[in-house]
Amino acid sequence: MPHILLSYDIESDGDMHEKFKEEMLKKGYLDTYNRKNLPYTTLIKEETTPQQAQIDFRDIKITLSAKVRRAIVIEFKDSGSVININH
């Protein structure tokens, strides 16, 4: 099964970014890759599909009443130290 990279932008006037990320981490998303920190609103989850990532994202968005500006999900395969993006 492939991995996904999720990047998002949330309108926030407080700690919504932290709450949102916390909930995504509870669902098994990671904020590091190959022991390196990812940008703050970028997460990875291994062994999942883009469809499941969209469901997870939507569920948390609804639960927290978050206002999302944009989000993108990309599927990739890990080939050692190189990330290959599937087209």
Protein Blocks (a to p, Z undefined) as FASTA:
>chain_A
ZZdddddddddfbjmmmmmmmmmmmnopafbeehiacdfkbccdehiafklmmmmmmmmm
mmnopacfbdcddddddehjaccddZZ
